[in-house]
Amino acid sequence: MENFTFKTYKKIFQEALNHKYQIITLKEFFLDEYDKDGNILVNRVDVDIKIERLRVIYEIFKELNIKASVYLRLHSPDYNLLSIGNIGIVQDFISIGCEIGLHTELEDVQHYCNIDSKELLKKEIELFEILFNIRLYGTASHGDMTPFNNLDFWKKHSVSEFGLLYEAYDKKLWNSCRYVSDSEWTQWKAYENSQLLKDDRRNPIEHIREDMPKVLLLLTHPESWYERYIYE
């Protein structure tokens, strides 16, 4: 494999399709909108930074006719989600059937900015629904270099309070899947039914070829992927 090039990125999803995986969104998983007799790849994309690299990912998804759940930040220091160009990128993903979700930073904002996290989430959901003309079904908590865990918000609240279907780390998915993530940038990591697979650095193609997990949750980040060089 060519490390984390977009050429490799496309190969991962092509491999899943070759092995008859259904590639679905998190919304589809939580609504049970898939064939339970087959294998599924739950496709999650967290846009921490480098939103412009979504343009290449969009073209890959469009060519392969596959969908993903794409989670976007409102507080990223790297990109302005409200810019006309970035709204256009998101609209492209919506046009091919992708789910748009909110990549939340509720604990960080509350502690650093003294803004009530519950009221903030209500307003952010409303903004997403107006901005992208969608219904928001789910959120995914963002992890950053702060002392706070944004998932802690959900220890005090339920998704139903906000008219949501799920949080991406809900047990229904997290405790019943093979989770493979590029979140360490230069190497992969994996969990099985919420338990870390220590020293398992296999890429998704190897997981598919060697184990064929029934439920494969794949998390990728645009900033990890490139044409030739990570800082291009």
C-alpha positions in Angstrom: 0.0 0.0 0.0 1.1 3.6 -0.6 0.8 4.7 3.0 -1.8 7.4 3.3 -2.2 8.6 -0.2 -5.6 9.1 -1.8 -4.8 6.3 -4.1 -4.7 4.0 -1.1 -7.8 5.6 0.3 -9.8 4.6 -2.8 -8.3 1.1 -2.7 -9.7 0.6 0.9 -13.3 1.2 -0.2 -12.8 -0.8 -3.5 -11.6 -3.7 -1.4 -14.6 -3.5 0.8 -16.9 -3.5 -2.2 -15.0 -6.4 -3.7 -15.7 -8.4 -0.6 -19.4 -7.5 -0.8 -19.5 -5.1 2.1 -22.4 -2.7 2.3 -20.9 0.7 2.9 -23.4 2.7 5.1 -23.8 5.8 7.2 -24.2 5.8 11.0 -27.7 7.0 10.5 -28.5 3.9 8.5 -26.8 1.7 11.2 -28.8 3.2 14.0 -32.0 3.0 12.0 -31.2 -0.6 11.0 -31.5 0.4 7.3 -29.2 -2.4 5.9 -29.2 -6.1 5.1 -28.5 -7.9 8.4 -27.3 -11.0 6.6 -24.4 -9.3 5.0 -21.2 -7.6 6.2 -21.2 -3.8 6.7 -18.6 -1.0 6.7 -19.9 1.9 8.6 -18.1 4.9 7.0 -17.3 7.8 9.3 -15.3 10.9 8.3 -14.3 13.4 11.0 -13.2 16.7 9.6 -10.8 18.1 12.3 -8.8 20.3 9.9 -8.0 20.5 6.2 -11.6 20.6 5.0 -10.4 21.3 1.5 -9.1 17.7 1.2 -12.8 16.7 1.3 -12.9 17.6 -2.4 -10.8 14.6 -3.3 -12.7 12.3 -0.9 -16.0 13.5 -2.5 -14.7 12.5 -5.9 -13.7 9.0 -4.7 -17.1 8.5 -3.0 -18.9 9.7 -6.1 -16.9 7.4 -8.4 -17.5 4.4 -6.2 -21.1 5.3 -5.5 -20.7 5.0 -1.7 -21.8 7.1 1.2 -20.4 8.3 4.6 -21.3 10.2 7.7 -19.2 13.4 7.6 -18.8 15.2 10.9 -18.0 18.9 10.8 -16.7 21.4 13.4 -18.0 24.8 14.1 -15.0 25.7 16.3 -12.0 24.5 14.2 -9.1 26.9 14.2 -8.3 25.7 10.7 -11.4 26.2 8.7 -14.6 28.4 8.5 -17.5 26.1 8.0 -19.7 29.2 7.2 -17.6 30.2 4.2 -19.4 29.9 0.9 -16.7 27.6 -0.5 -17.0 25.2 2.4 -20.8 25.2 2.4 -20.5 24.2 -1.3 -18.2 21.3 -0.3 -20.7 20.0 2.2 -23.6 20.4 -0.4 -21.6 18.1 -2.7 -21.6 15.4 -0.1 -25.3 15.8 0.6 -25.9 15.4 -3.2 -24.5 11.9 -3.2 -26.5 10.7 -0.2 -23.9 11.3 2.6 -25.1 12.1 6.1 -23.8 15.4 7.7 -23.2 15.4 11.4 -21.9 17.7 14.0 -18.4 17.2 15.4 -19.0 18.5 18.9 -16.6 20.3 21.3 -19.1 21.0 24.1 -16.9 20.5 27.1 -14.1 22.5 25.6 -16.4 25.5 24.7 -18.1 25.5 28.1 -14.8 25.4 30.1 -12.9 27.9 28.0 -15.7 30.2 27.0 -18.2 29.9 29.8 -21.0 29.1 27.4 -23.7 26.7 28.6 -23.1 23.4 26.6 -26.7 22.3 26.5 -27.9 25.6 25.0 -24.9 25.6 22.7 -25.8 22.2 21.3 -29.4 23.2 20.7 -28.2 26.3 18.7 -25.6 24.4 16.8 -28.1 21.7 15.7 -30.5 24.5 14.6 -27.7 26.2 12.6 -26.7 23.0 10.9 -30.2 22.2 9.9 -30.8 25.7 8.5 -27.3 26.0 6.8 -27.5 22.6 5.0 -31.2 22.2 4.7 -31.1 18.8 6.5 -32.3 17.0 9.6 -29.4 16.3 11.9 -29.5 12.8 13.2 -26.2 12.5 15.1 -23.1 13.9 16.6 -19.5 12.7 17.1 -17.5 14.1 20.0 -14.2 15.7 18.9 -11.0 15.0 20.9 -8.4 17.7 21.1 -5.3 18.7 23.0 -7.2 19.9 26.0 -7.7 18.5 29.6 -11.4 18.0 28.8 -13.2 15.0 27.3 -16.1 16.2 25.1 -17.8 12.8 25.5 -18.4 13.7 29.1 -21.3 15.9 28.0 -23.3 12.7 27.4 -22.9 11.5 30.9 -25.3 14.2 31.9 -27.6 14.2 28.8 -29.3 11.9 26.4 -29.5 12.3 22.6 -33.3 12.2 22.8 -33.2 15.6 24.7 -32.0 17.2 21.5 -34.1 15.3 19.0 -31.1 13.2 17.9 -30.8 9.5 17.0 -27.3 8.8 18.2 -23.9 9.9 19.4 -21.2 8.2 17.4 -19.8 6.3 20.4 -23.2 4.9 21.4 -22.8 1.3 22.7 -25.1 -0.2 20.0 -22.2 0.4 17.6 -19.1 0.8 19.7 -19.6 -2.5 21.6 -20.4 -4.5 18.5 -17.9 -3.6 15.8 -14.3 -3.8 14.7 -13.2 -0.1 14.9 -10.3 0.9 12.7 -9.0 4.4 12.7 -6.3 6.6 11.1 -6.4 9.0 14.1 -2.7 8.5 14.9 -1.9 10.0 11.4 1.0 7.8 10.4 -0.4 4.4 11.6 -3.6 2.6 12.2 -5.2 1.5 15.4 -8.0 -0.9 16.1 -10.6 -1.9 18.7 -12.8 -5.0 18.9 -16.1 -4.5 20.7 -14.7 -1.4 22.5 -11.5 -3.1 23.5 -8.1 -1.9 22.2 -6.3 -4.5 20.0 -2.9 -3.9 21.3 -0.2 -3.4 18.7 -2.6 -4.1 15.9 -1.5 -1.7 13.2 -3.1 -3.4 10.2 -4.7 -1.3 7.6 -8.4 -1.7 6.7 -7.6 -3.9 3.7 -5.7 -6.3 5.9 -8.6 -6.4 8.4 -11.0 -7.2 5.5 -8.8 -9.8 3.8 -7.7 -11.6 7.0 -10.8 -11.4 9.3 -13.8 -10.2 7.4 -15.4 -8.5 10.4 -19.2 -8.5 10.3 -19.4 -4.9 11.3 -16.4 -2.7 10.4 -16.5 0.9 11.6 -13.9 2.8 9.6 -13.0 6.3 10.9 -10.8 8.5 8.6 -9.7 12.1 8.8 -9.0 14.3 5.7 -5.8 15.6 7.1 -4.3 12.1 7.2 -4.6 11.7 3.4 -2.7 13.3 0.5 -1.6 13.0 -3.1 2.1 12.8 -2.5 3.1 14.4 0.8 1.2 15.0 4.1 1.9 18.8 4.1 1.2 19.5 0.5 
